[in-house]
Structure formats: C-alpha cells, structure tokens
Amino acid sequence: MKNKLAQLFTATHKFNRTHVQMIFAILALAMLVLGAGAPTIGGGGGG
C-alpha cells in the first residue's frame, strides 16, 4: 500500500499547474461549442 501511494504521489508531480489549466480551458471551450450547436428541445421551435 505504501508503494502504491508513493507511485501515485510521483505521478501527480508529472502534471504541473499550467497543464491542468490548459486542460480545463480546452474542456471549457469544447463544452461551449457543443452547447452553442445544441438543438432546441422539441425540435421544431418557433411556434
């Protein structure tokens, strides 16, 4: 168990803060694009 914890701790140090921020920015942009292109509920609309 102690060895697994040490491996997890060293694995988290491979990702620095800028990588995490870049991943969140890309995910936010992807969700924005998907949300903007989503169809309205009910399909037809306008009525």
Order of alpha helices (4+ residues) and beta strands (2+ residues): alpha-alpha
